[in-house]
Amino acid sequence: MCKLYKYKVIRERLDGSRGKRARTYFSFENNLTVGGLYVHLGSGFPGLQRVLSMTVEELPD
C-alpha cells in the first residue's frame, strides 16, 4: 500500500497576516509538520506557506 499525504496550507506574509483561501498540497512523503512554516513548496505554492492540517489516504498498488 502506498500512502498519500494531504496537507492543508495557507499563504502567510512576513507580518503574520494570512491569505483568504487554504489550498491542498499533496506529497508521498511525510516531510511537513502541522503548524510549520515553509518557503517555496513548489509550483503553485510561492512564498511562505503555513501547514494547517494533514490527512493520510491509503492508495491501492
MODELLER restraints for C-alpha pairs under 7 A, 6 or more apart:
rsr = mdl.restraints
at = mdl.atoms
rsr.add(forms.Gaussian(group=physical.xy_distance, feature=features.Distance(at['CA:1:A'], at['CA:58:A']), mean=6.41, stdev=0.5))
rsr.add(forms.Gaussian(group=physical.xy_distance, feature=features.Distance(at['CA:1:A'], at['CA:59:A']), mean=5.99, stdev=0.5))
rsr.add(forms.Gaussian(group=physical.xy_distance, feature=features.Distance(at['CA:1:A'], at['CA:60:A']), mean=5.55, stdev=0.5))
rsr.add(forms.Gaussian(group=physical.xy_distance, feature=features.Distance(at['CA:1:A'], at['CA:61:A']), mean=5.68, stdev=0.5))
rsr.add(forms.Gaussian(group=physical.xy_distance, feature=features.Distance(at['CA:2:A'], at['CA:58:A']), mean=5.88, stdev=0.5))
rsr.add(forms.Gaussian(group=physical.xy_distance, feature=features.Distance(at['CA:2:A'], at['CA:59:A']), mean=5.10, stdev=0.5))
rsr.add(forms.Gaussian(group=physical.xy_distance, feature=features.Distance(at['CA:2:A'], at['CA:60:A']), mean=6.56, stdev=0.5))
rsr.add(forms.Gaussian(group=physical.xy_distance, feature=features.Distance(at['CA:2:A'], at['CA:61:A']), mean=6.61, stdev=0.5))
rsr.add(forms.Gaussian(group=physical.xy_distance, feature=features.Distance(at['CA:3:A'], at['CA:28:A']), mean=6.21, stdev=0.5))
rsr.add(forms.Gaussian(group=physical.xy_distance, feature=features.Distance(at['CA:3:A'], at['CA:56:A']), mean=6.58, stdev=0.5))
rsr.add(forms.Gaussian(group=physical.xy_distance, feature=features.Distance(at['CA:3:A'], at['CA:57:A']), mean=5.68, stdev=0.5))
rsr.add(forms.Gaussian(group=physical.xy_distance, feature=features.Distance(at['CA:3:A'], at['CA:58:A']), mean=4.73, stdev=0.5))
rsr.add(forms.Gaussian(group=physical.xy_distance, feature=features.Distance(at['CA:3:A'], at['CA:59:A']), mean=5.85, stdev=0.5))
rsr.add(forms.Gaussian(group=physical.xy_distance, feature=features.Distance(at['CA:4:A'], at['CA:26:A']), mean=6.95, stdev=0.5))
rsr.add(forms.Gaussian(group=physical.xy_distance, feature=features.Distance(at['CA:4:A'], at['CA:27:A']), mean=6.04, stdev=0.5))
rsr.add(forms.Gaussian(group=physical.xy_distance, feature=features.Distance(at['CA:4:A'], at['CA:28:A']), mean=4.97, stdev=0.5))
rsr.add(forms.Gaussian(group=physical.xy_distance, feature=features.Distance(at['CA:4:A'], at['CA:56:A']), mean=5.76, stdev=0.5))
rsr.add(forms.Gaussian(group=physical.xy_distance, feature=features.Distance(at['CA:4:A'], at['CA:57:A']), mean=5.13, stdev=0.5))
rsr.add(forms.Gaussian(group=physical.xy_distance, feature=features.Distance(at['CA:4:A'], at['CA:58:A']), mean=6.39, stdev=0.5))
rsr.add(forms.Gaussian(group=physical.xy_distance, feature=features.Distance(at['CA:4:A'], at['CA:59:A']), mean=6.88, stdev=0.5))
rsr.add(forms.Gaussian(group=physical.xy_distance, feature=features.Distance(at['CA:5:A'], at['CA:26:A']), mean=5.78, stdev=0.5))
rsr.add(forms.Gaussian(group=physical.xy_distance, feature=features.Distance(at['CA:5:A'], at['CA:27:A']), mean=5.20, stdev=0.5))
rsr.add(forms.Gaussian(group=physical.xy_distance, feature=features.Distance(at['CA:5:A'], at['CA:28:A']), mean=5.92, stdev=0.5))
rsr.add(forms.Gaussian(group=physical.xy_distance, feature=features.Distance(at['CA:5:A'], at['CA:29:A']), mean=6.85, stdev=0.5))
rsr.add(forms.Gaussian(group=physical.xy_distance, feature=features.Distance(at['CA:5:A'], at['CA:30:A']), mean=6.56, stdev=0.5))
rsr.add(forms.Gaussian(group=physical.xy_distance, feature=features.Distance(at['CA:5:A'], at['CA:54:A']), mean=6.87, stdev=0.5))
rsr.add(forms.Gaussian(group=physical.xy_distance, feature=features.Distance(at['CA:5:A'], at['CA:55:A']), mean=5.95, stdev=0.5))
rsr.add(forms.Gaussian(group=physical.xy_distance, feature=features.Distance(at['CA:5:A'], at['CA:56:A']), mean=4.72, stdev=0.5))
rsr.add(forms.Gaussian(group=physical.xy_distance, feature=features.Distance(at['CA:5:A'], at['CA:57:A']), mean=6.51, stdev=0.5))
rsr.add(forms.Gaussian(group=physical.xy_distance, feature=features.Distance(at['CA:6:A'], at['CA:24:A']), mean=6.46, stdev=0.5))
rsr.add(forms.Gaussian(group=physical.xy_distance, feature=features.Distance(at['CA:6:A'], at['CA:25:A']), mean=5.83, stdev=0.5))
rsr.add(forms.Gaussian(group=physical.xy_distance, feature=features.Distance(at['CA:6:A'], at['CA:26:A']), mean=4.77, stdev=0.5))
rsr.add(forms.Gaussian(group=physical.xy_distance, feature=features.Distance(at['CA:6:A'], at['CA:27:A']), mean=6.63, stdev=0.5))
rsr.add(forms.Gaussian(group=physical.xy_distance, feature=features.Distance(at['CA:6:A'], at['CA:54:A']), mean=5.58, stdev=0.5))
rsr.add(forms.Gaussian(group=physical.xy_distance, feature=features.Distance(at['CA:6:A'], at['CA:55:A']), mean=5.23, stdev=0.5))
rsr.add(forms.Gaussian(group=physical.xy_distance, feature=features.Distance(at['CA:6:A'], at['CA:56:A']), mean=6.22, stdev=0.5))
rsr.add(forms.Gaussian(group=physical.xy_distance, feature=features.Distance(at['CA:7:A'], at['CA:24:A']), mean=5.55, stdev=0.5))
rsr.add(forms.Gaussian(group=physical.xy_distance, feature=features.Distance(at['CA:7:A'], at['CA:25:A']), mean=5.02, stdev=0.5))
rsr.add(forms.Gaussian(group=physical.xy_distance, feature=features.Distance(at['CA:7:A'], at['CA:26:A']), mean=6.30, stdev=0.5))
rsr.add(forms.Gaussian(group=physical.xy_distance, feature=features.Distance(at['CA:7:A'], at['CA:51:A']), mean=6.58, stdev=0.5))
rsr.add(forms.Gaussian(group=physical.xy_distance, feature=features.Distance(at['CA:7:A'], at['CA:53:A']), mean=5.76, stdev=0.5))
rsr.add(forms.Gaussian(group=physical.xy_distance, feature=features.Distance(at['CA:7:A'], at['CA:54:A']), mean=4.48, stdev=0.5))
rsr.add(forms.Gaussian(group=physical.xy_distance, feature=features.Distance(at['CA:7:A'], at['CA:55:A']), mean=6.63, stdev=0.5))
rsr.add(forms.Gaussian(group=physical.xy_distance, feature=features.Distance(at['CA:8:A'], at['CA:22:A']), mean=6.34, stdev=0.5))
rsr.add(forms.Gaussian(group=physical.xy_distance, feature=features.Distance(at['CA:8:A'], at['CA:23:A']), mean=5.71, stdev=0.5))
rsr.add(forms.Gaussian(group=physical.xy_distance, feature=features.Distance(at['CA:8:A'], at['CA:24:A']), mean=4.66, stdev=0.5))
rsr.add(forms.Gaussian(group=physical.xy_distance, feature=features.Distance(at['CA:8:A'], at['CA:25:A']), mean=6.32, stdev=0.5))
rsr.add(forms.Gaussian(group=physical.xy_distance, feature=features.Distance(at['CA:8:A'], at['CA:51:A']), mean=5.95, stdev=0.5))
rsr.add(forms.Gaussian(group=physical.xy_distance, feature=features.Distance(at['CA:8:A'], at['CA:52:A']), mean=5.43, stdev=0.5))
rsr.add(forms.Gaussian(group=physical.xy_distance, feature=features.Distance(at['CA:8:A'], at['CA:53:A']), mean=5.22, stdev=0.5))
rsr.add(forms.Gaussian(group=physical.xy_distance, feature=features.Distance(at['CA:8:A'], at['CA:54:A']), mean=6.31, stdev=0.5))
rsr.add(forms.Gaussian(group=physical.xy_distance, feature=features.Distance(at['CA:9:A'], at['CA:22:A']), mean=5.49, stdev=0.5))
rsr.add(forms.Gaussian(group=physical.xy_distance, feature=features.Distance(at['CA:9:A'], at['CA:23:A']), mean=5.39, stdev=0.5))
rsr.add(forms.Gaussian(group=physical.xy_distance, feature=features.Distance(at['CA:9:A'], at['CA:24:A']), mean=6.12, stdev=0.5))
rsr.add(forms.Gaussian(group=physical.xy_distance, feature=features.Distance(at['CA:9:A'], at['CA:25:A']), mean=6.84, stdev=0.5))
rsr.add(forms.Gaussian(group=physical.xy_distance, feature=features.Distance(at['CA:9:A'], at['CA:49:A']), mean=5.98, stdev=0.5))
rsr.add(forms.Gaussian(group=physical.xy_distance, feature=features.Distance(at['CA:9:A'], at['CA:50:A']), mean=5.39, stdev=0.5))
rsr.add(forms.Gaussian(group=physical.xy_distance, feature=features.Distance(at['CA:9:A'], at['CA:51:A']), mean=4.47, stdev=0.5))
rsr.add(forms.Gaussian(group=physical.xy_distance, feature=features.Distance(at['CA:9:A'], at['CA:52:A']), mean=5.55, stdev=0.5))
rsr.add(forms.Gaussian(group=physical.xy_distance, feature=features.Distance(at['CA:10:A'], at['CA:18:A']), mean=6.86, stdev=0.5))
rsr.add(forms.Gaussian(group=physical.xy_distance, feature=features.Distance(at['CA:10:A'], at['CA:19:A']), mean=6.27, stdev=0.5))
rsr.add(forms.Gaussian(group=physical.xy_distance, feature=features.Distance(at['CA:10:A'], at['CA:21:A']), mean=6.59, stdev=0.5))
rsr.add(forms.Gaussian(group=physical.xy_distance, feature=features.Distance(at['CA:10:A'], at['CA:22:A']), mean=4.52, stdev=0.5))
rsr.add(forms.Gaussian(group=physical.xy_distance, feature=features.Distance(at['CA:10:A'], at['CA:23:A']), mean=6.22, stdev=0.5))
rsr.add(forms.Gaussian(group=physical.xy_distance, feature=features.Distance(at['CA:10:A'], at['CA:49:A']), mean=5.48, stdev=0.5))
rsr.add(forms.Gaussian(group=physical.xy_distance, feature=features.Distance(at['CA:10:A'], at['CA:50:A']), mean=5.38, stdev=0.5))
rsr.add(forms.Gaussian(group=physical.xy_distance, feature=features.Distance(at['CA:10:A'], at['CA:51:A']), mean=6.74, stdev=0.5))
rsr.add(forms.Gaussian(group=physical.xy_distance, feature=features.Distance(at['CA:11:A'], at['CA:18:A']), mean=5.80, stdev=0.5))
rsr.add(forms.Gaussian(group=physical.xy_distance, feature=features.Distance(at['CA:11:A'], at['CA:19:A']), mean=5.21, stdev=0.5))
rsr.add(forms.Gaussian(group=physical.xy_distance, feature=features.Distance(at['CA:11:A'], at['CA:48:A']), mean=5.80, stdev=0.5))
rsr.add(forms.Gaussian(group=physical.xy_distance, feature=features.Distance(at['CA:11:A'], at['CA:49:A']), mean=4.57, stdev=0.5))
rsr.add(forms.Gaussian(group=physical.xy_distance, feature=features.Distance(at['CA:11:A'], at['CA:50:A']), mean=6.30, stdev=0.5))
rsr.add(forms.Gaussian(group=physical.xy_distance, feature=features.Distance(at['CA:12:A'], at['CA:18:A']), mean=4.39, stdev=0.5))
rsr.add(forms.Gaussian(group=physical.xy_distance, feature=features.Distance(at['CA:12:A'], at['CA:19:A']), mean=6.16, stdev=0.5))
rsr.add(forms.Gaussian(group=physical.xy_distance, feature=features.Distance(at['CA:12:A'], at['CA:48:A']), mean=5.45, stdev=0.5))
rsr.add(forms.Gaussian(group=physical.xy_distance, feature=features.Distance(at['CA:12:A'], at['CA:49:A']), mean=5.72, stdev=0.5))
rsr.add(forms.Gaussian(group=physical.xy_distance, feature=features.Distance(at['CA:12:A'], at['CA:50:A']), mean=6.41, stdev=0.5))
rsr.add(forms.Gaussian(group=physical.xy_distance, feature=features.Distance(at['CA:13:A'], at['CA:48:A']), mean=6.62, stdev=0.5))
rsr.add(forms.Gaussian(group=physical.xy_distance, feature=features.Distance(at['CA:33:A'], at['CA:51:A']), mean=6.99, stdev=0.5))
rsr.add(forms.Gaussian(group=physical.xy_distance, feature=features.Distance(at['CA:34:A'], at['CA:51:A']), mean=5.12, stdev=0.5))
rsr.add(forms.Gaussian(group=physical.xy_distance, feature=features.Distance(at['CA:34:A'], at['CA:52:A']), mean=5.79, stdev=0.5))
rsr.add(forms.Gaussian(group=physical.xy_distance, feature=features.Distance(at['CA:34:A'], at['CA:53:A']), mean=5.64, stdev=0.5))
rsr.add(forms.Gaussian(group=physical.xy_distance, feature=features.Distance(at['CA:34:A'], at['CA:54:A']), mean=6.82, stdev=0.5))
rsr.add(forms.Gaussian(group=physical.xy_distance, feature=features.Distance(at['CA:35:A'], at['CA:50:A']), mean=6.31, stdev=0.5))
rsr.add(forms.Gaussian(group=physical.xy_distance, feature=features.Distance(at['CA:35:A'], at['CA:51:A']), mean=5.18, stdev=0.5))
rsr.add(forms.Gaussian(group=physical.xy_distance, feature=features.Distance(at['CA:35:A'], at['CA:52:A']), mean=5.91, stdev=0.5))
rsr.add(forms.Gaussian(group=physical.xy_distance, feature=features.Distance(at['CA:36:A'], at['CA:50:A']), mean=5.81, stdev=0.5))
rsr.add(forms.Gaussian(group=physical.xy_distance, feature=features.Distance(at['CA:36:A'], at['CA:51:A']), mean=5.65, stdev=0.5))
rsr.add(forms.Gaussian(group=physical.xy_distance, feature=features.Distance(at['CA:37:A'], at['CA:48:A']), mean=6.61, stdev=0.5))
rsr.add(forms.Gaussian(group=physical.xy_distance, feature=features.Distance(at['CA:37:A'], at['CA:49:A']), mean=5.68, stdev=0.5))
rsr.add(forms.Gaussian(group=physical.xy_distance, feature=features.Distance(at['CA:37:A'], at['CA:50:A']), mean=4.56, stdev=0.5))
rsr.add(forms.Gaussian(group=physical.xy_distance, feature=features.Distance(at['CA:37:A'], at['CA:51:A']), mean=6.63, stdev=0.5))
rsr.add(forms.Gaussian(group=physical.xy_distance, feature=features.Distance(at['CA:38:A'], at['CA:48:A']), mean=5.59, stdev=0.5))
rsr.add(forms.Gaussian(group=physical.xy_distance, feature=features.Distance(at['CA:38:A'], at['CA:49:A']), mean=5.23, stdev=0.5))
rsr.add(forms.Gaussian(group=physical.xy_distance, feature=features.Distance(at['CA:38:A'], at['CA:50:A']), mean=6.45, stdev=0.5))
rsr.add(forms.Gaussian(group=physical.xy_distance, feature=features.Distance(at['CA:39:A'], at['CA:47:A']), mean=5.51, stdev=0.5))
rsr.add(forms.Gaussian(group=physical.xy_distance, feature=features.Distance(at['CA:39:A'], at['CA:48:A']), mean=4.62, stdev=0.5))
rsr.add(forms.Gaussian(group=physical.xy_distance, feature=features.Distance(at['CA:39:A'], at['CA:49:A']), mean=6.27, stdev=0.5))
rsr.add(forms.Gaussian(group=physical.xy_distance, feature=features.Distance(at['CA:40:A'], at['CA:46:A']), mean=5.10, stdev=0.5))
rsr.add(forms.Gaussian(group=physical.xy_distance, feature=features.Distance(at['CA:40:A'], at['CA:47:A']), mean=5.46, stdev=0.5))
rsr.add(forms.Gaussian(group=physical.xy_distance, feature=features.Distance(at['CA:40:A'], at['CA:48:A']), mean=6.68, stdev=0.5))
